Amino acid sequence: MGSWYPEPENEYKYFKINPVVGEYWKQKGVVNTENNIYCIVTSQSQGYHNGQFTTFTTILQTDSIIMDWSVLYSDKFGMLREAQGGSATNMRACVINGVVYGDTTFYPVGVEEEMGGMRANNLEQNYPNPFVSATDIAFTVKERGDVILDVFNSLGEHVRRIEKEVDSPGRYGVKFISDGLPAGTYLYRLSVGAYTETRKMLIIK
């Protein structure tokens, strides 16, 4: 078996290495061990993704409840897309052996319509903390505009900046990658207009 990715409640999906069209297998569900998951390879193609040449494999999956969904899998990046009915989940970015592929800048976690309106800007504690190579930093903005996230080392030296305009009020997140930074305590500061807030995070190696 090959690559996996975490599901809610610690469930995992496993895919065979170098599968071929028509190949199928059965795997046990982890969360609900009563349900077997049946997988069959329906198509394959090759091309470039994030600047890397890779093989794309489409896998149809079904369980004993007769719920069908499809997965687009890459031998370089793992699962790229999962679709069921009219909804789909796409991999925005990933970090492999310390190399960042894709867009790891701000991603929406919740918008104004879903949260009943933003009352205040807010910077949340990063998670996980401490961390080795990557951590998620979430924050809330009450209006659209430019958002800046600055990172400083324990000497007060500026080491990173992430800057982007957000289109609407809401809760957003950013995947912070620690490549090139030594272990230690760092400060990360959110700036939205005149508003600033700072928190600490710890990188371990």
Secondary structure, DSSP 8 states (H G I E B T S, - for coil): ---EEE-GGG-EEE--SS--TT-EEEEE-SSSTT-EEEEEEEEEEEEEETTEEEEEEEEEEEETT--EEEEEEETTTEEEEEEETTEEEE--EEEETTEEEE--S-EEEEEHHHHT---S-EE---BSSSBSSEEEEEEEESS-EEEEEEEE-TT--EEEEEEEEESSSEEEEEEEE-TT--SEEEEEEEEETTEEEEEEEEE--
